[in-house]
Amino acid sequence: DRFIGPIQMLANMELRYSFYDFTVWKQNIRLGVKPFFDAGRVFDDNSSITFRDWKVGGGAGLMLAWNLSTVINFDMAWSGEGSAFYMEAGLQF
């Protein structure tokens, strides 16, 4: 909640690439990588919308898909304000 406002704009681009499939104890495992890029900004009202001063960041991640439905992501992200490591486990979509 560091960047909040009544108008929010966000752009995200991510490229997913699976590079290895294997089976362990009859479970299908797929490994992949994903570089990503984000840009976003908040505005106080419609008249203040501009393409200046957007916050940008990017990073890369490792993706482990278990039976193609359960996905565990390990992401490292960087921006002008620093870096962060994220881990997420869940179902695709």
Secondary structure, 3 states (H helix, E strand, C coil): CCCCCCEEEEEEEECCEEEEEEEECCEEEEEEEEEEEEEEEEECCHHHCCCCCCEEEEEEEEEEEECCCEEEEEEEEEECCEEEEEEEEEECC
